[in-house]
């Protein structure tokens, strides 16, 4: 107890001298990581990844090394489902997270769809989107990108313009 009293006495003397007291900064409440957001027009046409200086994987595809390259890689497996072609413009957003190796953590969820009023179209669109994410994962990504995105939520918006669509 004697040592504790000595420390308290030293603290009292320090405060009496008028020295400023600094509190350690509070980390505050824990928050969710920032969501990575991307938008792609589906179905994709042309090369999935235009990065010429990225090393190729054994099957010839280049691993994504930026977020800009990641979104088309994740959307490359999206296919127009039967029964959806009659809609002119359809949007759906899926939210999910990836591990360092590009595999999905947990189960992706649909957070938005323009087909909410038509339950059949919503079901078709949801299944097509979740199936595309299953087919395209694990995504081919570089170790650096994997370390940067691991565990962070990704909100990927798929836009289908219909048979006559011309872009986002």
Secondary structure, DSSP 8 states (H G I E B T S, - for coil): -HHHHHHHHHHHHHHHTT----------S------EEEEEEES--S-S---TTS-B-TTS-B-B-SHHHHHHHHHTT----TT-TT-S-EEEEEEEEE-TTS-EEEEEEEEEETTSS-HHHHHHHHHHHHHHHHHH-S--B-HHHHHHHTT-EEEEEEEE--TT----
